[in-house]
Amino acid sequence: MKKAVIVCALFLGISTFSQVKESKIKELIILTEVDKLASQEVKQNIGKYQKAYPGASNKFWEEFLKEMSPEKFADLYAPIYSEYYTESEIDDLIKFYNTSAGKKMMEVTPLILKEGMKAGEKMGKETVSKLMKKID
């Protein structure tokens, strides 16, 4: 009987720990807006899906977009985050993203990525041009 109680207590403790960690992960996902970005990505690429499934009705696509909600992406990503981050690291990330530096990072990262993409595109064109002259 004592063994059964101990085993149950261990499983309940692990389950509670997992629920706490999952809750923190979802907080981080919402804080960093990963859930919203994933949902927006689906909306931006809906045309590709529609081409792949041309027989689907407008009603189908309306329902599809409802199903691809930020909340569902938070649920989807939580176990992935759990695989890569410890609970302590999640706590640290939440603290960071609540600081002024963390908030600024959230604000400027899309701008940095956009500029980086332009710079990479320019570098690619220059490299192609240089190699075409060199090889031809």
Secondary structure by P-SEA (a helix, b strand, c coil): caaaaaaaaaaaaaaaaaaaaaaaaaaaaaaaaaaaaaaaaaaaaaaaaaaacccccaaaaaaaaaaacaaaaaaaaaaaaaacccaaaaaaaaaaaacaaaaaaaacaaaaaaaaaaaaaaaaaaaaaaaaaaac
